[in-house]
Amino acid sequence: MGRGLVRDDVTAILFDEPLTVIDPQLKWKLRRKLKEIHERFNITMIYVTHDQLEASTFADKIAVMYEGQVVQFGTPRELFERPAHTFVGYFIGSPGMNFMAVECRDDQVMFGSQPLPVSEQMKHAVANASSTNIKLGIRPEFIDIGSSPTPHSIPIKVVSVQDLGTYSLLTFKLNDQTFKARLPEGHQPVGETAFAHFDDAHLALYIDEYLVEAGHE
């Protein structure tokens, strides 16, 4: 990096996982220093990493590659809120996005034997998909968990609850598949059986692993 900064014929500096073997505490200092240098010299830096935290810390834009192809290029917020590919949803976020393989049957969107309460627009999109590889994705942050049923909730089996300080991580099973949900600090305790509500505004539809807008194939 030093050689790149002192020369006037350098247009970009390439980093290939430079902090992989660095002590965790020192990593924070080096990340801040690299960010300061980037802002001071305003030079293009391409930083290769498998650490999503490093990518989100450094980058204005992130390119996520899967099987040799760039499947999404965007800001950290875009990658988190609207992952364009199931791999992006899985890779970005801690924990990653939950996915359900679904189909339209008997005029309902079904996850195995479990009907899902979704909007008419989402139901129409699933019913008219040209592929059988259809998934709904939702991030753990957008699953509401309650101890009593509501009109659009689904009964779930609670596996475990981990208290991580500012939030708790709930692991539950639905249709024999494991899901994760993040519970805010101070959330009401739940028993072995609880009820999950998937916020329709945060449900994402994936056909052949790529994001599509509901109502558009």
C-alpha positions as CSV (number, residue, x, y, z in Angstrom):
1,M,0.0,0.0,0.0
2,G,2.9,2.3,0.8
3,R,4.4,1.9,-2.7
4,G,1.0,2.6,-4.2
5,L,0.5,5.8,-2.2
6,V,4.0,7.4,-3.0
7,R,3.8,6.8,-6.8
8,D,1.8,9.2,-9.0
9,D,1.0,6.6,-11.7
10,V,-1.2,4.3,-9.5
11,T,-4.9,4.4,-10.1
12,A,-6.0,1.6,-7.8
13,I,-4.6,-0.5,-4.9
14,L,-5.6,-4.1,-4.6
15,F,-5.9,-5.9,-1.3
16,D,-6.2,-9.7,-1.1
17,E,-7.5,-10.5,2.4
18,P,-4.8,-8.5,4.2
19,L,-6.2,-8.8,7.7
20,T,-6.9,-12.5,7.7
21,V,-4.2,-13.5,10.3
22,I,-4.3,-10.2,12.3
23,D,-5.3,-10.2,16.0
24,P,-9.0,-9.2,16.3
25,Q,-8.2,-6.1,18.5
26,L,-5.6,-4.9,16.0
27,K,-8.0,-5.5,13.1
28,W,-10.3,-2.7,14.4
29,K,-7.4,-0.3,14.5
30,L,-6.2,-1.2,11.0
31,R,-9.7,-1.0,9.5
32,R,-10.0,2.5,10.9
33,K,-6.6,3.5,9.5
34,L,-7.3,2.0,6.1
35,K,-10.6,3.9,6.0
36,E,-8.8,7.2,7.0
37,I,-6.2,6.7,4.2
38,H,-8.8,6.0,1.7
39,E,-10.7,9.1,2.5
40,R,-7.5,11.2,2.7
41,F,-6.0,10.1,-0.6
42,N,-9.2,9.4,-2.5
43,I,-7.7,6.5,-4.4
44,T,-9.6,3.5,-5.6
45,M,-9.1,0.5,-3.4
46,I,-10.4,-3.0,-4.3
47,Y,-10.5,-5.1,-1.2
48,V,-11.1,-8.9,-1.4
49,T,-12.5,-10.5,1.8
50,H,-14.7,-13.3,3.0
51,D,-15.6,-11.3,6.1
52,Q,-18.9,-9.5,5.5
53,L,-18.1,-7.1,8.5
54,E,-14.9,-6.0,6.8
55,A,-16.7,-5.4,3.5
56,S,-19.5,-3.4,5.1
57,T,-17.0,-1.4,7.2
58,F,-14.8,-0.4,4.2
59,A,-17.0,-0.3,1.2
60,D,-19.1,2.3,-0.5
61,K,-20.1,-0.4,-2.9
62,I,-19.8,-4.2,-2.5
63,A,-19.6,-6.8,-5.3
64,V,-20.7,-10.2,-4.1
65,M,-19.4,-13.1,-6.3
66,Y,-20.9,-16.6,-6.5
67,E,-19.6,-19.4,-8.6
68,G,-17.4,-17.0,-10.5
69,Q,-20.1,-14.4,-11.3
70,V,-21.0,-11.1,-9.7
71,V,-24.6,-11.7,-8.5
72,Q,-25.0,-8.2,-6.9
73,F,-23.2,-4.9,-6.8
74,G,-24.5,-2.3,-4.4
75,T,-24.3,-0.5,-1.1
76,P,-24.1,-2.4,2.1
77,R,-27.7,-1.3,2.8
78,E,-29.0,-2.5,-0.6
79,L,-27.3,-5.9,-0.1
80,F,-28.9,-6.3,3.3
81,E,-32.4,-5.0,2.5
82,R,-32.9,-6.4,-1.0
83,P,-30.4,-9.2,-1.7
84,A,-30.6,-9.9,-5.4
85,H,-29.6,-13.6,-5.1
86,T,-30.2,-16.2,-2.4
87,F,-26.4,-16.4,-1.8
88,V,-26.3,-12.7,-1.0
89,G,-29.1,-13.2,1.5
90,Y,-27.4,-16.1,3.1
91,F,-23.9,-14.5,3.1
92,I,-24.8,-11.0,4.2
93,G,-26.3,-10.7,7.7
94,S,-25.6,-12.5,11.0
95,P,-27.4,-14.8,10.9
96,G,-28.2,-14.9,7.2
97,M,-31.6,-14.8,5.5
98,N,-34.2,-17.6,6.1
99,F,-35.5,-19.3,2.9
100,M,-38.6,-21.4,2.3
101,A,-39.1,-23.5,-0.9
102,V,-42.8,-22.8,-1.8
103,E,-45.4,-23.6,-4.3
104,C,-49.0,-22.6,-5.1
105,R,-51.5,-25.3,-4.3
106,D,-55.2,-25.1,-3.7
107,D,-55.1,-21.4,-4.2
108,Q,-52.6,-21.0,-1.3
109,V,-48.9,-20.5,-1.1
110,M,-47.6,-23.7,0.6
111,F,-44.3,-24.3,2.4
112,G,-44.6,-28.1,2.5
113,S,-47.8,-28.8,4.4
114,Q,-47.9,-25.3,5.9
115,P,-50.0,-22.6,4.2
116,L,-48.4,-19.2,4.4
117,P,-50.5,-16.0,4.8
118,V,-49.1,-13.8,2.0
119,S,-50.5,-10.9,0.0
120,E,-52.6,-11.6,-3.1
121,Q,-49.8,-10.0,-5.2
122,M,-47.3,-12.5,-3.8
123,K,-49.7,-15.4,-4.3
124,H,-50.2,-14.4,-7.9
125,A,-46.4,-14.2,-8.5
126,V,-45.8,-17.7,-7.1
127,A,-48.7,-19.2,-9.0
128,N,-47.5,-17.7,-12.3
129,A,-43.8,-18.5,-11.9
130,S,-42.3,-20.2,-14.9
131,S,-40.0,-22.4,-12.7
132,T,-40.5,-24.8,-9.8
133,N,-37.5,-23.4,-8.0
134,I,-39.4,-20.8,-6.0
135,K,-38.3,-19.5,-2.6
136,L,-39.5,-16.9,-0.1
137,G,-36.8,-15.2,1.9
138,I,-37.0,-13.2,5.1
139,R,-34.3,-11.9,7.4
140,P,-34.4,-12.9,11.1
141,E,-34.8,-9.2,12.0
142,F,-38.2,-9.1,10.3
143,I,-39.8,-12.1,11.9
144,D,-42.2,-11.2,14.7
145,I,-42.5,-13.8,17.5
146,G,-45.3,-13.9,20.0
147,S,-46.6,-16.2,22.7
148,S,-50.2,-16.1,21.5
149,P,-51.7,-16.4,18.0
150,T,-52.7,-13.5,15.8
151,P,-54.8,-13.5,12.6
152,H,-51.7,-14.0,10.3
153,S,-49.3,-15.9,12.6
154,I,-48.0,-19.4,12.3
155,P,-47.4,-21.9,15.1
156,I,-43.7,-22.8,15.5
157,K,-41.7,-25.1,17.7
158,V,-39.0,-23.2,19.7
159,V,-35.6,-25.0,19.7
160,S,-33.5,-22.6,21.7
161,V,-33.0,-19.0,22.7
162,Q,-29.6,-17.5,23.0
163,D,-29.2,-14.2,25.0
164,L,-26.6,-12.1,23.2
165,G,-26.9,-9.0,25.3
166,T,-28.6,-6.4,23.1
167,Y,-30.8,-9.0,21.5
168,S,-31.6,-12.7,21.7
169,L,-31.3,-15.2,18.9
170,L,-34.3,-17.6,18.6
171,T,-34.0,-20.9,16.8
172,F,-37.2,-22.5,15.8
173,K,-38.6,-25.2,13.5
174,L,-41.4,-24.9,11.0
175,N,-42.3,-27.8,8.7
176,D,-39.1,-29.6,10.0
177,Q,-36.9,-26.8,8.8
178,T,-34.8,-24.7,11.1
179,F,-35.1,-20.9,11.1
180,K,-33.6,-18.0,13.0
181,A,-35.3,-14.9,14.4
182,R,-33.8,-12.0,16.3
183,L,-35.7,-10.9,19.4
184,P,-35.1,-7.3,20.7
185,E,-33.8,-6.8,24.2
186,G,-36.6,-7.1,26.8
187,H,-38.7,-9.3,24.5
188,Q,-41.4,-11.3,26.4
189,P,-40.1,-14.9,27.1
190,V,-41.6,-17.6,24.9
191,G,-42.3,-21.2,25.7
192,E,-41.8,-24.4,23.6
193,T,-44.6,-23.3,21.2
194,A,-44.8,-19.8,19.9
195,F,-46.2,-18.0,16.9
196,A,-44.3,-16.3,14.1
197,H,-45.5,-13.6,11.8
198,F,-43.6,-13.0,8.6
199,D,-43.9,-9.3,7.7
200,D,-45.2,-9.3,4.1
201,A,-43.3,-6.0,3.4
202,H,-40.0,-7.8,4.0
203,L,-40.8,-11.1,2.3
204,A,-38.6,-11.5,-0.8
205,L,-39.5,-13.7,-3.8
206,Y,-36.7,-15.7,-5.5
207,I,-37.1,-17.6,-8.7
208,D,-34.2,-19.8,-9.8
209,E,-32.3,-18.1,-6.9
210,Y,-32.7,-14.6,-8.2
211,L,-34.9,-11.9,-6.7
212,V,-38.0,-10.9,-8.6
213,E,-40.6,-8.3,-7.7
214,A,-43.9,-9.8,-6.7
215,G,-46.2,-9.6,-9.7
216,H,-43.2,-9.8,-12.2
217,E,-41.5,-12.9,-13.4
